[in-house]
Each structure stands twice: as structure tokens, then as C-alpha cells.
């Protein structure tokens, strides 16, 4: 086989590896819907948590943001295809909006922004890196996207101190909840054999 044929076959394989299969769509949809139900519960639980945090130090309520960020990273770590983070986060946000919350249609806008934050990190690494450091970066980027979006929509004109505290809190929350926690959840699920048809399942088995 010539070098040209080898390169061509390698490129063709890489292209197929990034294409969505039917099972990818089904599993990503299940993850997105399940995450959306968690979002609904977090919509209720976050208020009693964020209020005391805000009273303690205005801006630190950004720490609760991670509860709405894990869907994108979790979906991407399992599916490992372009658009997975955006799809998972947007679908989860859609479920939250359909069931009902205090943010209405803006929930979808937030889902898009937060999903794109995580998606950007995976895209930068060409959808080839899926380890814990990348998961943390993706979660942190999603947290940063959340902070910027919230500061524009919900906290316009905020002072520098509040802006810094809120942003740092959201980034840390995203890195821990959407990054570290999601990565360990995926690893635990893969060990059960439930993800054997996905690259993450085969990787964990090895």
C-alpha cells in the first residue's frame, strides 16, 4: 500500500469516527433529557442555597452554576463527536424550560451559550482529547460562558468586585461539577459495561 493510500484511509477513518451514528443520537438524547430533569430539581434546590451565599458574599452564588453545566460535558465525554456538548446542554435546557422555571425562554439561550463554552474546548483539541484535564477545562469554559451571560442578562452594571467574584465562582463550579464530577461519573458508568459500544467504554476496559 502506498503512502498516499495509507493517508487516505487514515483520513477516511478519522472522518467516520467523528460522524454521528443512530446510537449516538439516541444515547445523547437520553442523557440530555435525564440531565434536564436534574436541572428541574436544581432549579428548586438552588434558591435556598444561593440566597445565603449571596448574603455572605455577593457574587459567590455563582458556585451553584455547576448544577446547570454538567449536561454538555457529560454528553461530550460519552459521545465524543462534534456538537455533542452543545446538543446535550441545549436539550437539557429545553426540558427544563418545557417543564417550567423562572427564566422561561431565556433558559434555551443559556443552554446554547453554556454548551458552546464546553464545545469550544473539545474543538480546540480536535475532538481527540477526553481526559480529566480536558473535562475540567471544558467545565471551566462552560462556567465562564455562564458568568458572562448572567452578568449581561441578570446583573447589568455590576461592580468590579461582584463581577470578579461571580465569574471566579462560576468557573470553579463548572470545573468541579461539570468537569471533575462528570468525568468520574462517565468512568463509573463505563466500568459497568453500559458504554461498550462507545470509545470511552473500550478505553476504560483497557
C-alpha positions in Angstrom: 0.0 0.0 0.0 1.4 3.4 -1.0 1.8 6.2 1.5 -0.9 8.1 -0.3 -3.4 5.2 0.1 -2.4 4.9 3.8 -3.0 8.6 4.4 -6.3 8.5 2.5 -7.6 5.5 4.5 -6.5 7.2 7.8 -8.3 10.4 6.9 -11.4 8.4 5.9 -11.4 6.5 9.2 -11.0 9.7 11.2 -13.9 11.3 9.3 -16.1 8.3 10.0 -15.1 8.4 13.7 -16.5 11.9 14.0 -19.8 11.1 12.3 -22.8 10.7 14.4 -24.4 7.2 14.5 -28.0 6.4 15.3 -26.9 5.1 18.7 -25.0 8.3 19.4 -28.2 10.4 18.8 -30.3 8.1 21.0 -27.9 8.0 23.9 -27.1 11.7 23.7 -30.9 12.4 23.8 -31.3 10.1 26.8 -28.5 11.9 28.6 -29.9 15.3 27.7 -33.4 14.5 28.9 -32.2 12.9 32.1 -29.9 15.9 32.7 -32.9 18.2 32.1 -34.8 16.5 34.8 -31.9 17.1 37.1 -31.9 20.7 36.0 -35.5 21.0 37.1 -34.7 19.7 40.6 -31.7 22.0 40.8 -33.9 25.0 39.8 -35.8 24.3 43.0 -32.9 23.4 45.3 -30.5 26.1 44.2 -32.6 29.0 45.6 -32.2 28.1 49.3 -28.5 27.6 48.7 -27.7 30.7 46.6 -29.6 33.2 48.9 -27.4 32.6 51.9 -24.3 32.5 49.7 -25.2 35.9 48.2 -25.8 37.3 51.7 -22.5 36.1 52.9 -20.5 37.5 49.9 -22.3 38.9 46.9 -21.2 37.1 43.8 -20.3 33.8 45.4 -23.7 32.5 44.4 -22.0 31.7 41.1 -20.9 28.5 42.9 -24.4 27.0 42.3 -23.9 27.4 38.5 -22.2 24.0 38.0 -25.6 22.3 38.6 -26.7 23.6 35.2 -23.4 22.9 33.3 -22.7 19.2 33.6 -25.0 18.1 30.7 -22.8 19.3 27.9 -19.6 17.9 29.3 -21.2 14.6 30.3 -22.7 14.1 26.8 -19.4 15.0 25.1 -17.3 12.7 27.2 -19.6 9.8 26.2 -20.4 10.5 22.6 -17.1 12.1 21.6 -18.4 13.7 18.5 -18.6 17.3 17.3 -21.6 19.1 18.6 -22.2 16.7 21.5 -21.6 19.2 24.3 -23.9 21.8 22.6 -26.6 19.2 21.9 -26.6 17.8 25.5 -26.7 21.2 27.2 -29.3 22.6 24.9 -31.6 19.5 25.2 -31.3 19.6 29.0 -32.1 23.3 29.0 -35.1 22.6 26.7 -36.5 20.0 29.1 -36.1 22.5 32.0 -37.9 25.2 30.0 -40.7 23.0 28.9 -41.4 21.7 32.4 -41.2 25.3 33.6 -38.9 27.6 35.5 -38.4 31.2 36.5 -36.3 32.0 33.4 -38.6 31.0 30.7 -37.3 31.0 27.1 -34.0 32.5 28.2 -33.2 29.1 29.5 -32.6 28.0 25.9 -30.3 30.9 25.3 -28.4 30.0 28.4 -28.2 26.4 27.2 -26.7 27.4 23.9 -24.1 29.7 25.5 -23.1 27.2 28.1 -22.9 24.4 25.6 -20.8 26.4 23.2 -18.4 27.2 26.1 -17.7 23.5 26.6 -17.8 22.7 22.9 -15.1 25.2 22.2 -12.6 23.4 24.4 -13.2 20.0 22.8 -13.0 21.6 19.3 -9.7 23.2 20.2 -8.3 19.8 20.9 -9.8 18.5 17.6 -12.1 16.1 19.5 -9.2 13.8 20.2 -8.5 14.5 23.9 -11.0 13.3 26.5 -9.0 13.0 29.8 -9.7 14.6 33.1 -7.7 17.8 32.4 -9.8 18.5 29.2 -13.0 17.8 31.1 -12.0 20.3 33.7 -11.2 22.9 31.0 -14.5 22.3 29.3 -16.4 22.6 32.6 -14.5 25.8 33.4 -15.2 27.3 30.0 -18.8 26.5 30.4 -18.8 28.2 33.7 -17.1 31.3 32.2 -19.8 31.4 29.5 -22.5 31.2 32.2 -20.9 34.0 34.1 -20.6 36.3 31.1 -24.1 35.6 30.1 -25.6 36.1 33.5 -23.7 39.3 34.1 -25.1 40.7 30.9 -28.7 39.5 31.4 -29.3 39.4 35.1 -26.6 41.6 36.7 -26.0 44.5 34.3 -24.0 47.4 35.7 -22.4 45.2 38.5 -19.3 46.5 40.2 -15.9 45.1 39.6 -15.7 43.1 42.8 -19.1 41.4 42.2 -18.1 40.6 38.6 -14.8 39.1 39.6 -16.3 37.0 42.4 -19.2 35.8 40.4 -17.0 34.9 37.4 -14.4 33.0 39.5 -17.2 31.2 41.4 -18.9 30.1 38.2 -15.7 28.9 36.7 -14.7 26.9 39.8 -18.1 25.4 40.0 -18.0 24.5 36.3 -14.6 22.9 36.6 -15.6 20.8 39.6 -19.2 19.8 38.9 -19.3 19.8 35.1 -15.6 18.8 34.8 -14.4 16.5 37.6 -17.7 15.1 38.7 -18.9 14.4 35.1 -15.6 12.7 34.2 -15.8 10.3 37.2 -19.5 9.6 36.5 -18.7 8.6 32.9 -15.8 6.4 34.1 -18.0 4.7 36.7 -20.7 4.1 34.1 -18.2 2.7 31.6 -16.9 0.2 34.1 -20.4 -1.4 34.3 -20.1 -2.2 30.6 -23.0 0.1 29.6 -20.8 2.1 27.3 -19.1 -0.8 25.5 -20.3 0.4 22.1 -18.5 3.7 22.7 -14.9 4.6 22.6 -14.9 5.6 26.3 -16.2 2.1 27.2 -13.4 0.4 25.3 -10.8 2.8 26.7 -11.9 2.1 30.3 -11.8 -1.7 29.7 -8.2 -1.4 28.5 
